[in-house]
Amino acid sequence: MPVVTVVVSTKNEEANLRSCLESIKNQKFRDFELVVVDNNSRDRTKEIALEFTPNVYNVGPERSAQRNYGIRSGSGSFALYLDADMTLAPNVLETCVAMMDKDPSLVGLYIPEKVIGHGFWIKVRRFERSFYDGTVIDAVRFVRRKDFDAIGGFDESLTGTEDWDIDIRMRNHGPVAVAPCELYHNEGHFDLPGYLKKKSYYAKSFDAYVNKWGRDHSTIRKQLGFNYRYLVVYAENGKIWQLLAHPVLTAAMYLLRFCIGVLYVTRRHSKEITNGIG
């Protein structure tokens, strides 16, 4: 029986998938099974996946359902879920298994994420992401299977916020920690309209997510409130010195955050008007 089930969710990912699967294949830790769960790709995604594993399935409609299916189809004591545009440092599985074995009380691990790609705005995104590791803006990615099953897996009614949702439930269930290893998120050439379009798509799930937990929930207030998202998360635990040491990246990061904030507020205002008319 494999120790780790590694699940990769895909949809039209022929450009990224090979790098992702090769990074899994090249792990120092070898006792794992690889599961790829596709969502009706129209390119060569499934063909590429079959070069690496026979465990290739077609499930939709969204990533939460794909991840649930992949993990539940596996037999590992632990599960790691990835997107196809992510790659792993060679020691990720080894490090995560060792941590979980050393402390059986741990239910999940955050894996620090480093944004990679090309151009100035990718540097900005990498800088921004470096503040989030292990915070409520992050989400556990390596979990103990029995604890994943105990909380019911991903909420398939959520899209985009399913990571935050499962993170709340895993932290409520037991202790979590940050693993001393890295995964790399390839965002390619930064495209602001495309980036905002993706954020807008995920924001559609915010209302369902907030309704589930309540706007007064401490985590919700941090994730969606101005104070934590724009100030505290960049200053807590001594991180403010990193902010002050890179003024250009800091200014550009806040410009991005401002754009996303405007998008979110505009969407909420538009919905309130629509509901009022209706």
C-alpha atoms as one frame of an Amber mdcrd trajectory, in Angstrom:
protein
   0.000   0.000   0.000   1.481   3.393  -0.978   2.105   5.893   1.788   1.070
   9.017  -0.168  -1.633   9.584  -2.768  -0.651  12.544  -4.959  -3.643  14.013
  -6.784  -3.322  16.441  -9.704  -6.496  18.110 -10.979  -6.441  19.188 -14.629
  -8.399  20.922 -17.378  -6.687  21.693 -20.709  -3.245  21.681 -19.079  -1.013
  20.197 -21.777   1.347  23.183 -21.491   2.025  22.635 -17.785   1.261  19.041
 -16.922   4.487  17.336 -17.974   6.616  19.530 -15.725   4.272  18.891 -12.825
   4.276  15.120 -13.235   8.030  14.950 -13.780   8.589  16.777 -10.504   6.434
  14.154  -8.777   8.215  11.311 -10.534  11.569  12.734  -9.371  10.713  12.798
  -5.677  13.312  11.308  -3.333  10.490   9.585  -1.480   9.281   6.758  -3.704
   6.359   5.176  -1.859   3.543   7.104  -3.531   0.760   6.662  -6.070  -0.087
   9.300  -8.658  -3.686  10.097  -9.592  -4.653  12.582 -12.305  -8.271  13.721
 -12.359  -9.185  15.583 -15.525 -12.261  17.672 -16.292 -13.126  17.066 -19.943
  -9.926  18.446 -21.455  -9.956  19.092 -25.192  -6.179  19.046 -25.598  -3.501
  16.378 -24.913  -3.798  16.524 -21.126  -5.017  12.943 -20.696  -2.450  11.560
 -23.150   0.384  13.192 -21.229  -1.013  11.984 -17.899  -1.158   8.390 -19.139
   2.589   8.497 -19.804   3.093   8.801 -16.036   0.235   6.836 -14.457  -2.644
   4.538 -15.374  -4.736   6.284 -12.725  -6.306   8.901 -14.991  -9.955   9.753
 -14.490 -12.498  12.222 -15.879 -14.527  13.983 -13.196 -16.164  17.395 -12.861
 -17.614  19.906 -12.608 -14.951  21.704 -10.533 -11.635  21.220  -8.742 -13.182
  20.334  -5.369 -14.979  17.329  -6.873 -11.835  16.306  -8.761  -9.724  16.370
  -5.598 -12.282  14.426  -3.579 -12.497  11.750  -6.250  -8.729  11.496  -6.606
  -8.031  11.177  -2.907 -10.866   8.720  -2.311  -9.776   6.569  -5.245  -6.315
   6.231  -3.688  -5.076   4.108  -0.818  -2.367   6.263   0.742  -2.244   7.130
   4.447  -1.515  10.722   3.361  -2.715  12.845   0.437  -1.151  15.761  -1.422
  -3.287  17.743  -3.861  -1.787  19.891  -6.592  -2.826  21.948  -9.575  -1.221
  21.162 -12.917   0.770  24.412 -12.996   2.634  23.448  -9.825   5.918  21.588
  -9.441   7.585  20.160  -6.345  11.067  20.484  -4.947  12.590  16.961  -4.816
  12.295  16.677  -1.021   8.618  17.601  -0.567   7.123  14.145  -0.027  10.070
  13.012   2.078   9.851  16.086   4.321   6.075  16.006   4.739   5.896  12.293
   5.559   8.723  12.636   8.089   6.954  15.545   9.824   3.631  13.732  10.014
   5.281  10.519  11.257   7.210  12.437  13.917   4.050  14.133  15.225   0.968
  11.876  14.859  -1.253  14.695  16.164  -0.723  16.759  12.984  -3.652  16.623
  10.577  -2.235  18.756   7.762   0.707  20.743   6.460   1.153  23.986   4.569
   3.818  23.826   1.865   5.440  27.210   1.169   4.573  28.280  -2.383   6.946
  30.204  -4.620   5.483  31.908  -7.687   7.635  31.526 -10.812   7.351  32.908
 -14.327   8.637  35.834 -16.354   8.711  39.585 -15.924   8.401  42.228 -13.244
   4.839  41.406 -12.191   5.781  37.800 -11.511   8.396  39.140  -9.098   5.605
  41.141  -7.484   3.377  38.071  -7.212   6.262  36.035  -5.736   6.903  38.805
  -3.214   3.214  38.964  -2.268   2.869  35.189  -1.916   5.874  35.020   0.416
   3.843  36.750   3.147   1.045  34.183   3.170   2.724  30.898   4.148   0.914
  29.337   7.093  -1.596  32.200   7.406  -5.354  32.157   6.842  -4.639  33.312
   3.274  -2.861  29.994   2.738  -4.383  26.495   2.899  -3.130  23.094   3.978
  -2.064  20.978   1.029  -0.687  17.772   2.577  -3.193  15.950   4.797  -3.560
  12.788   6.786  -6.121  10.675   4.941  -8.121   9.613   7.982  -8.523  13.248
   9.039  -9.469  14.305   5.509 -12.175  11.633   5.567 -13.274  12.619   9.080
 -14.117  16.193   8.025 -15.810  15.078   4.802 -13.214  16.239   2.267 -13.712
  19.297   0.079 -17.039  21.097  -0.023 -18.097  20.539  -3.633 -20.560  23.411
  -3.532 -17.641  25.885  -3.380 -15.343  26.928  -6.230 -12.248  29.004  -5.563
 -12.897  29.188  -1.821 -12.831  25.424  -1.293  -9.177  25.694  -0.193  -9.989
  28.237   2.518 -12.991  26.192   3.593 -11.095  22.943   4.043  -8.323  24.833
   5.804 -10.776  26.098   8.436 -12.172  22.617   8.948  -8.740  20.960   9.146
  -7.518  23.541  11.682 -10.683  23.001  13.719 -10.044  19.258  13.582  -6.437
  19.263  14.786  -2.958  20.831  14.715  -1.358  21.956  11.447   2.174  23.128
  10.639   4.338  24.604   7.876   6.675  22.150   6.132  10.286  23.297   5.489
  10.174  22.645   1.737   8.822  24.364  -1.370   6.463  23.957  -4.251   6.572
  26.220  -7.296   3.516  27.786  -8.904   4.144  28.641 -12.549   2.126  31.740
 -13.477   4.023  32.179 -16.770   3.786  35.667 -18.270   1.640  37.824 -16.003
  -1.573  38.968 -17.679  -3.461  41.498 -15.535  -6.856  41.176 -17.316  -6.582
  37.388 -17.153  -5.529  37.511 -13.510  -8.470  39.733 -12.578 -10.845  37.584
 -14.620  -9.752  34.516 -12.641 -10.153  36.372  -9.352 -13.611  37.528 -10.434
 -14.593  33.942 -11.248 -13.470  32.719  -7.833 -15.208  35.665  -6.121 -18.544
  34.227  -7.262 -18.118  31.636  -4.514 -17.451  34.195  -1.771 -21.108  34.636
  -0.843 -21.663  30.898  -0.372 -18.446  30.640   1.626 -19.314  33.612   3.863
 -22.861  32.326   4.361 -21.485  28.958   5.420 -19.255  30.345   8.170 -20.817
  33.723   8.927 -19.319  37.143   8.272 -18.370  37.460  11.959 -16.198  34.331
  11.916 -12.663  35.373  12.919 -11.071  33.768   9.855 -13.594  35.288   7.436
 -12.981  38.730   8.920  -9.266  38.309   8.277  -9.565  36.855   4.774 -12.053
  39.388   3.447 -11.479  42.379   5.716  -9.319  45.384   4.893  -7.276  45.452
   8.093  -5.755  41.976   7.871  -5.562  41.626   4.073  -3.932  45.009   3.479
  -1.998  45.611   6.686  -1.580  42.911   9.316  -0.642  39.944   7.128   2.309
  41.916   5.726   3.522  43.093   9.124   2.914  40.277  11.614   5.754  38.124
  12.954   8.411  40.632  11.933   7.515  40.557   8.233   7.209  44.331   8.097
  10.975  44.566   7.614  10.681  42.548   4.420   7.998  45.000   3.294  10.146
  48.038   4.050  13.250  46.544   2.429  11.568  46.334  -1.022   9.637  49.590
  -1.604   9.144  49.101  -5.355   7.774  45.579  -4.961   5.660  46.741  -2.030
   4.109  49.586  -4.043   3.382  47.300  -6.992   1.910  44.652  -4.704  -0.471
  47.163  -3.159  -1.495  48.296  -6.634  -2.482  44.709  -7.442  -4.302  44.371
  -4.134  -6.124  47.643  -4.856  -7.292  46.329  -8.257  -8.619  43.156  -6.665
 -10.281  45.150  -3.897 -12.046  47.387  -6.417 -13.176  44.314  -8.339 -14.599
  42.708  -5.191 -16.355  45.867  -3.968 -17.765  46.584  -7.446 -19.085  43.059
  -7.729 -20.763  43.258  -4.306 -22.289  46.651  -5.114 -23.565  45.414  -8.476
 -25.115  42.350  -6.852 -26.822  44.471  -4.175 -28.317  46.700  -6.873 -29.495
  43.674  -8.853 -31.054  42.101  -5.766 -32.711  45.408  -4.908 -34.233  45.669
  -8.379 -35.314  42.067  -8.268
